[in-house]
């Protein structure tokens, strides 16, 4: 696919409010917290082991 057409299609999809909406601030800290809660639960019930838990543990990304 031509690069210009590819970029246009990507923009068309990303500007479709049926599937995407612009957010005003980062939700990454909340997302990390939710991921880590799930990981803790999975580790507590033995679904993942300690090595997997440590490897998958999410860190809050630095703000730009």
DRENGU-549287 format. One line per 5 residues: number of its first residue (from 0); for each residue z, y, x of C-alpha. Coordinates in nm, 2 decimals, padded with zeros to 4 digits, always signed. Each point is the difference from the previous one (the first is absolute). Layout:
# residues N
NUM = Z:Y:X | ...
# end
This chain:
# residues 64
0 = +00.00:+00.00:+00.00 | -00.08:+00.35:+00.12 | +00.31:+00.17:+00.14 | -00.04:+00.30:-00.23 | -00.04:-00.22:-00.31
5 = +00.30:-00.20:+00.11 | +00.22:+00.31:+00.03 | -00.12:+00.13:-00.34 | +00.09:-00.33:-00.16 | +00.34:+00.00:+00.16
10 = +00.07:+00.36:-00.12 | -00.13:-00.09:-00.35 | +00.25:-00.29:-00.03 | +00.29:+00.20:+00.15 | -00.05:+00.29:-00.25
15 = +00.00:-00.23:-00.30 | +00.33:+00.08:-00.18 | -00.01:-00.33:-00.18 | +00.09:-00.17:+00.33 | +00.14:+00.27:+00.23
20 = +00.20:+00.31:-00.03 | +00.09:+00.25:+00.26 | +00.37:+00.02:+00.09 | +00.16:+00.32:+00.12 | +00.24:-00.16:+00.25
25 = +00.03:-00.32:+00.20 | +00.15:-00.30:-00.17 | +00.02:-00.20:+00.32 | +00.38:+00.02:+00.04 | +00.04:-00.14:-00.36
30 = -00.26:-00.27:+00.07 | +00.17:-00.10:+00.32 | +00.34:-00.03:-00.18 | -00.15:-00.22:-00.27 | -00.18:-00.22:+00.26
35 = +00.33:-00.05:+00.19 | +00.19:-00.08:-00.31 | -00.24:-00.27:-00.09 | +00.01:-00.14:+00.36 | +00.38:-00.01:-00.01
40 = -00.01:-00.19:-00.32 | -00.26:-00.25:+00.13 | +00.21:-00.05:+00.32 | +00.32:-00.04:-00.21 | -00.15:-00.28:-00.21
45 = -00.16:-00.17:+00.31 | -00.36:+00.07:-00.09 | -00.05:+00.16:+00.34 | +00.19:-00.06:+00.31 | +00.17:+00.26:+00.23
50 = -00.29:+00.03:+00.23 | -00.24:+00.06:-00.28 | +00.25:+00.25:-00.15 | +00.02:+00.19:+00.32 | -00.37:+00.00:+00.06
55 = -00.08:+00.13:-00.35 | +00.27:+00.26:-00.02 | -00.16:+00.33:-00.08 | +00.09:+00.33:+00.17 | -00.03:+00.34:-00.16
60 = -00.31:+00.16:+00.16 | +00.04:+00.33:+00.18 | -00.10:+00.31:-00.19 | -00.31:+00.17:+00.13
# end
